[in-house]
């Protein structure tokens, strides 16, 4: 007769893997390299007894020790990507969007970044929604035809692309999981003060490139953001959160703006009040969260600490980060010290090294991850960044727009996004053997454990992982990301 304990071992885990190939190579823009595994399902693994393979390194998972709740994983719908999508036939554009969000046959992404006005990745002339300097009082309802307007977001197909994504999400039954957050690169130039840097940039009559926020226009900027939120809400696009300013310490030769911590605090307070007072936002049940900072790890502590000493600190709902400098541990320390949720709002990752970085961010309390720029073409176009961007997760043929190829990074994103759905929580897991990294998650109903493990070495890695009464022995090929789904034993 089979004992109850033995029955507990009669379980299996499901496995998917993606292998890297030429990570970060610019050659991806010209050719589609073969990839060994692309979000490929592997044979299920049966549980073993604790006595088997005892000499292998072990990763212990503790579902009862929970950390941050996951908001989602995704990418950006910045104008460069939308411009390239819009060059495709309607059928191919639909196909690509489905691949982004389909949780069964695609990457299963749920979180998308939009830009408030223009960013550096755009095919268009830089713009905001109010570039005409008002004569006296701002024309927020555009009665003169020279006031606030999101017409360029219509003209450049941003809005119809977002609505198309929402329609497809509803068809796939995942519309309840889709979230959008928005980031501004610059306020309208008339709300800013010129600086020595901004004066040095060519073609900067609108003062969108560089400059510093003028505190005299804080209330106008709050109204500007609310009008954006209202217009999108009326179109059926609810914005879940906004960051108050993309990279507030940066002045550069594309839309950017210096914004001090004190200004962010005051802006958050004004904006929160105007959101609550907006009849339109209340009608459409849009109550966006406000995320502060939105810049690199190494500047985060001083910036957040200064805001935390203001009366407006409670108006900021979370803190956003970019990982272009500093240590992710600073993000984790800020989350713990200031009791605010933290988010990783922008980066590109390549290969298993990039997947390991993402796991580091998750183990330092990040509730999300978003890739910056989804698709450029084979001529590395079109954008107005000051450098040359590495390969995006999708590359379009510049001469034949309906032809495209997915990079391993698209599938690596799926190793996270497809299985770690919004509402899952990160749970405790050991660090694991050398050259590996991992993070574990628990479904909202407490029944499903997800382990994402990365082998960032050139050799196959074997280890055990233990979860309550169950133990599994696994092997991950060289330079491969693996995702394991386990049903807990009741």
Helices and strands as residue ranges (DSSP letters): H 4-8, E 12-19, G 26-29, E 40-46, E 58-69, E 72-76, H 79-86, H 90-101, E 111-116, H 151-155, H 158-172, G 175-177, E 179-184, G 189-191, E 192-193, H 196-200, E 212-213, G 215-217, H 218-234, E 241-243, H 261-277, H 279-283, E 289-296, H 297-308, G 311-315, E 318-322, H 328-338, E 341-347, H 351-363, E 366-371, E 375-377, E 394-396, E 404-406, H 408-417, E 425-429, E 436-442, E 448-455, E 461-467, E 470-476, E 480-487
